Amino acid sequence: EVQLVESGGGLVQPGRSLRLSCAASGFTFRDYAVHWVRQAPGKGLEWVSGISWNGGSIAYADSVKGRFTISRNNARNSLYLQMDSLRADDTALYYCAKLSCGGGGGCNTWYFDLWGRGTLVTVSS
Amino acid sequence: SYVVTQPPSVSVAPGETARMTCGENNIGYKSVHWYQQKPGQAPVLVVYDDSDRPSGIPGRFSGSNSGSTATLTISRVEAGDEADYYCQVWDSSTNHVLFGGGTKLTVL
């Protein structure tokens, strides 16, 4: 079955760290860029970070730059998000998502064609 | 930076047509993708590249993009279409992903 399964969420105090994982199966993980998207309770989707197929290209939202680190291990079909200096406004459901090429194959645009179910991160004292 | 705007809510009766918009400067020059998110579930792609449908998405879902507004249209709306709908664009200058704030579709 083609799927992404997140883990590692939980309750953490402000200023502490947490590491999320995303396990991929059913497709050739090493061929695709993968991203993290989060959703605060009752709010909309917010893009967090993305990493290219080989880790050579990485991007972060301004809201997490300098605090979060994305990485991947293609041998283990896994994506990670190291979250440091956590704040209350990082509280959210964190999804991993697989990126696919759009633009009729020209790859001038990208979209998410597979999402995990998410893992909940709560930052509170 | 780009700001992608969506109306917060749209309401339609069953069997009618729902239209949800997504606006951003120069959006006509970008491809827009749409996701459906039902309560307690992960988002699902319903339209990509402005107007293409992934396999398994009913033909009642269609998309268009011109000028400064992209539109997701759902024809013959059903109760099961009630959900939040998000548009998304790719910022090629930064390799960032941008989501609209989402539109809550209510089926009356």
Chai-1 contact restraints between the chains, C-beta under 6 A:
chainA,res_idxA,chainB,res_idxB,connection_type,confidence,min_distance_angstrom,max_distance_angstrom,comment,restraint_id
A,G44,B,G101,contact,1.0,0.0,6.0,A-B,restraint_1
A,G44,B,G102,contact,1.0,0.0,6.0,A-B,restraint_2
A,L45,B,Y86,contact,1.0,0.0,6.0,A-B,restraint_3
A,L45,B,F99,contact,1.0,0.0,6.0,A-B,restraint_4
A,W47,B,V97,contact,1.0,0.0,6.0,A-B,restraint_5
A,A59,B,N95,contact,1.0,0.0,6.0,A-B,restraint_6
A,A59,B,H96,contact,1.0,0.0,6.0,A-B,restraint_7
A,G102,B,S31,contact,1.0,0.0,6.0,A-B,restraint_8
A,G102,B,Y48,contact,1.0,0.0,6.0,A-B,restraint_9
A,G102,B,D49,contact,1.0,0.0,6.0,A-B,restraint_10
A,T109,B,S31,contact,1.0,0.0,6.0,A-B,restraint_11
A,T109,B,W90,contact,1.0,0.0,6.0,A-B,restraint_12
A,W110,B,W90,contact,1.0,0.0,6.0,A-B,restraint_13
A,Y111,B,H33,contact,1.0,0.0,6.0,A-B,restraint_14
A,Y111,B,Y48,contact,1.0,0.0,6.0,A-B,restraint_15
A,D113,B,L45,contact,1.0,0.0,6.0,A-B,restraint_16
A,W115,B,A42,contact,1.0,0.0,6.0,A-B,restraint_17
A,W115,B,P43,contact,1.0,0.0,6.0,A-B,restraint_18
A,R117,B,A42,contact,1.0,0.0,6.0,A-B,restraint_19
